[in-house]
Amino acid sequence: MNQIKLVRIYEKEQPAGYRILVDRLWPRGISKTDARLDVWTKELAPSKELRKWFNHDDNKFMQFKQRYLAELEANSAMVEFVSLVKQQLQKQDVLFLYGAKNKEHNQAVVLKEKIISQL
């Protein structure tokens, strides 16, 4: 069974799969060639205002999660994205690539939960 995997884009060892960058900003120091992306969904990333407010502060994560889920609910690109993920999962793993250092408290974690709930 194929699955959605969260992968920090800076990790040396990365699993095979359909590669989706889920950050709004391009990760520093990563070339487009090295990223080997299939798609970049910056329109689904947290808004600039939400990202700046959160600032990767673990104490704000639960509030960030609620606010980000509200943004996703209102985002018209979600329907197409869920469809894309569903299609790709039939063939291979789907990798949500992100730049954040914190592997537990970032937007990719929230996005994965949201997508799984809609599959």
C-alpha positions as CSV (number, residue, x, y, z in Angstrom):
1,M,0.0,0.0,0.0
2,N,1.4,3.4,-1.0
3,Q,1.4,6.2,1.5
4,I,2.0,9.9,2.0
5,K,5.5,10.4,3.5
6,L,6.8,13.6,5.1
7,V,10.4,14.3,4.0
8,R,12.6,17.3,4.9
9,I,14.0,18.5,1.6
10,Y,17.5,18.9,3.1
11,E,17.8,15.2,4.1
12,K,20.5,13.4,2.2
13,E,18.7,10.1,1.9
14,Q,15.2,10.5,0.4
15,P,12.7,7.8,-0.5
16,A,11.4,7.3,-4.0
17,G,8.0,8.7,-4.8
18,Y,6.0,11.5,-6.3
19,R,7.7,14.7,-5.0
20,I,5.6,17.6,-3.9
21,L,7.1,20.7,-2.3
22,V,4.5,22.0,0.2
23,D,6.3,25.2,1.2
24,R,5.4,28.7,0.0
25,L,9.0,29.7,-0.2
26,W,11.7,27.9,-2.1
27,P,14.1,26.2,0.3
28,R,17.5,28.0,0.6
29,G,20.5,26.3,-0.9
30,I,18.5,23.8,-2.9
31,S,18.7,24.0,-6.7
32,K,15.7,23.2,-8.9
33,T,17.7,20.3,-10.3
34,D,18.5,18.8,-6.8
35,A,14.9,19.2,-5.7
36,R,13.7,16.9,-8.5
37,L,10.1,18.1,-7.9
38,D,7.1,16.7,-9.7
39,V,5.0,19.7,-8.4
40,W,5.3,22.7,-6.1
41,T,2.0,23.6,-4.4
42,K,2.9,26.9,-2.9
43,E,-0.8,28.0,-3.2
44,L,-1.6,25.4,-0.5
45,A,1.1,26.5,1.9
46,P,0.1,28.6,4.9
47,S,-0.4,32.3,4.1
48,K,2.5,34.7,4.6
49,E,0.7,36.2,7.6
50,L,0.1,32.9,9.2
51,R,3.7,31.7,8.5
52,K,5.2,34.8,10.0
53,W,2.9,34.6,13.1
54,F,3.7,31.0,13.8
55,N,7.5,31.4,13.2
56,H,8.0,27.7,14.0
57,D,7.1,28.3,17.7
58,D,6.2,24.9,19.2
59,N,3.9,26.7,21.7
60,K,1.8,28.1,18.9
61,F,1.5,24.9,17.0
62,M,-2.1,23.9,18.0
63,Q,-3.3,27.4,17.2
64,F,-1.3,27.4,13.9
65,K,-2.9,24.0,13.0
66,Q,-6.4,25.3,13.5
67,R,-5.7,28.5,11.5
68,Y,-4.0,26.6,8.7
69,L,-6.9,24.0,8.5
70,A,-9.3,27.0,8.2
71,E,-7.1,28.3,5.3
72,L,-7.2,24.9,3.6
73,E,-11.0,24.6,4.0
74,A,-11.3,27.9,2.1
75,N,-8.7,27.1,-0.5
76,S,-10.2,26.2,-3.9
77,A,-7.0,24.4,-4.9
78,M,-7.6,21.6,-2.3
79,V,-10.1,19.6,-4.5
80,E,-7.6,19.3,-7.3
81,F,-4.7,18.6,-4.9
82,V,-6.6,15.8,-3.2
83,S,-7.4,14.3,-6.6
84,L,-3.7,14.5,-7.6
85,V,-2.6,12.8,-4.4
86,K,-5.2,10.1,-4.8
87,Q,-4.1,9.4,-8.4
88,Q,-0.4,9.2,-7.5
89,L,-1.0,7.0,-4.5
90,Q,-2.4,4.4,-6.8
91,K,1.1,4.2,-8.5
92,Q,3.7,5.1,-5.8
93,D,4.3,6.8,-2.5
94,V,3.7,10.6,-2.4
95,L,6.3,12.7,-0.7
96,F,5.4,16.0,1.0
97,L,8.7,17.9,1.0
98,Y,9.2,20.8,3.4
99,G,12.1,22.9,4.7
100,A,11.3,23.3,8.4
101,K,13.8,21.9,10.9
102,N,11.0,20.7,13.3
103,K,9.7,17.4,11.9
104,E,6.6,17.3,14.2
105,H,5.4,20.9,14.2
106,N,5.2,22.1,10.6
107,Q,2.6,22.7,7.9
108,A,3.4,19.4,6.1
109,V,2.2,17.4,9.2
110,V,-1.1,19.4,9.1
111,L,-1.5,19.0,5.3
112,K,-0.9,15.3,5.5
113,E,-3.6,14.8,8.2
114,K,-6.0,16.9,6.2
115,I,-5.4,15.0,2.9
116,I,-5.7,11.6,4.6
117,S,-9.0,12.6,6.1
118,Q,-10.3,13.3,2.6
119,L,-9.0,10.2,0.8
